Amino acid sequence: LIGLYGNELGLNVYVVGGFVRDLLLAINSKSNGTKSIPYDIDVVVEGDGLLFGKYVAKQLRAKYVEHPKFHTCSIFYRNGENKIIRIDIATARTEYYEEAGELPKVELSTIKKDLYRRDFSINAMAIKINSGSFGILMDFFNCKKDLEEGKIRILYPLSFIEDPTRILRAIRFEQRFGFEIEPNTLTKLEEAVENGYLEKVTGMRIREELEKILEEPQPMKAIKRMGKLKIILHLFEKTYYSPTLEKDLEKLFDVREYFKANLPNYLNKVRLFHIVLCVLLQYTPEESLKKITERYGLPKDFIKNLIQVKNVFNEISIDLNDKEKTSKLSYFYEKTNGFQNEQLIFLAVKLPEELLAKYYEYLRKIEKLKLSITGKDLLKKGYEGVQIKTKLEEIKKKLLNGEIQPGEEKNLI
Ligand code: ATP
């Protein structure tokens, strides 16, 4: 239909980028049925994309949102299966148009230039969707071959210099599809990293790409690759990627799975990005931490929270031999009372294996713990100010340790 609207307005219309890539991958892997056809569609129009978007939205009675700064628009359309399809519409550069007689050639070079400016060959194909020429694959740079051979390839030598976020995108696509960054692209990528181009990008753009990596099904693969290629060191100036650090990161993903399955409420308001950064920045000195937290827009209390967990972790390491102390659930209450969820999860990552089961037991119990008395009851009995808080905490600890049973709290006041 969209293509038909293109004909009505006399415009060439193409689907491009990730949609085409995923469509070709889905067709190739039909036999095992593992990949589904995507629902976010990027469309490029040779002509006025905004005008076209408005027209399409009107015809389809779809929601229309304009992004004038980028000269693009999005329409949101509910299809027959009741799924929302998002269609992003952009304008191919029209300044390459020549005289009317030359139109076909110019038409090609317009979409060609658009595709040439993209990140990698696997993302640089288009399919024409005008009726009459529907389904023609525009593959100017041997892209389909790269897709079939599993290669991530830049389209021009300065690609990573022009946009260093492509360094992170290359890793993400490589690991997602089990592809390989081809040798020349890898050399250019390493040069760009080595020459400090990642440092030239705003923290927000880096953060966006890192968060996308963390949304992948197996982020650890990409993190390992970033470690080996020294990308981590260039993103976080004092973080040398080591086997110890790798173990902590692997543990983080295991711990997260455990929380998802057994303690899901603790994942409320938790951002994986923050905890990954806690792990990556655990050895970073404070003056560097300040720079880094500002650069990546981390919350104000990030450094304080990180240091708090590190201190608690050090205290716990000292107590490790004192089995009697660490075997009580109240021990974890004393250590972590007031912690935010992100801190509780980061501590689970750092905790020695022998304490982990107890710690999880504590988290399960404290989550459900409800006292049958309140501060008011204590007030009535003559307790004052800080005494009330102390007494309530003492009662909580006894409940945690099973020294009293729920309902017996009043016997203690
Ligand atoms: P995903 O499956 O992760 O959504 P995608 O390929 O659709 O992948 P987007 O970030 O939505 O990724 O980008 C859409 C398209 O825009 C890409 O396929 C690519 O052609 C182009 N693109 C995106 N980011 C860049 C970039 N930094 N440089 C060049 N082209 C880019």
Boltz pocket constraint, residues with backbone or C-beta under 6 A from the ligand:
constraints:
  - pocket:
      binder: B
      contacts: [[A, 16], [A, 17], [A, 18], [A, 19], [A, 42], [A, 117], [A, 118], [A, 119], [A, 120], [A, 123], [A, 124], [A, 163], [A, 165], [A, 166]]
      max_distance: 6.0
